[in-house]
Amino acid sequence: MAELKLELTVPFSTESEAQIVRNSLSVDPEPKRGGAKKQLTVKDNVLYVTISSPEAKTLRVCANGFLDHLTLVTETIEAFGPPLEES
């Protein structure tokens, strides 16, 4: 069976916010037993996400977990304000 893939683009107010989210969400790799892979990259202020898996169920579980964590990180940024820009 062909690899299934989910691609997302998530815009942020600044590149710094997008980098913080990428750094926060890329810490834990996906478990090897599920066969899912997650790739996160930032270009300008946009986070690009690719999640792939050989099975639909594994892709769904991985995507749900990722979206839950994405929500948590973005709500945290909103609660505490945008990151300070380094000068």
N, C-alpha and C positions, 0 to 999 in steps of 0.2 A: 504494500500500500504506500502511496505517496505521502510525504511529510505534509501535515497540515500547518498552516501559518496564520497568525493574527498579527496585523500591523496597525499600530496606533500612532498618532501624532498628538502631542499634548502641549499647547502653547502656554507660556508663562509670561508674566510682566517683564521679567528681565532674564538675561542669560545666567546671572548669578543664582536666581531661584531655580532655574532648570537644572543647573549643575548640582545644587544642594539636593534636589529630588533624585537625580540620577545617582549621586553618591549614597544617598540613604537607601535606595531600593536595589542597588547592585551589590550590597554587602553579602547577602546570602545567596549562594548559587542554588539552582534547582536540584532536588535529589536525583541521583543518577538512575535509580530504579524506575522512575516514571518516564525517562527518556525525553523530557521537555528541556528546551533550551531557551534562554532569555537574553536578548541583546539590547542594551540601552545606550543611546548616543545623544549628544546635544549639539545642535547647530543653531547659532544665534540664541534666541529665546525659546526654542522648541525642543522638547524631548521626543525622540523617536524610539519607539518600542517595537521589537519583533519577538514574538513568542512562537515557538514551533514545537511540534510533537507528532509522533507517528500515530497517536490515537486521539480521537475527538474528546473522550472523557478526560484524559490527562490534560489536554489543551484547555478545556473548560475549567478544570480545577485550578490550574496554574494561572489562568487569566483572572478568575475570580479572586484568588489570593493577591495577585498583583494589584488589581483595582481597589481592593480593600486597603492595602498598604498605601497606594497612591492617594486615596482619600484622606487617610490619617496624616500623611506628610503634608499635604496641601492645607488641611485644616489647621495643622500646627503652625505653618508659615503664616496663615491668615490671623491666627490668635496672637502670635508674638510679633507680627509685623515683618516686613521684608528684611532681607539681610542687609547689613551695612556694607556699602561699597568701600573697597580698600582704595586708599589714595596713594 
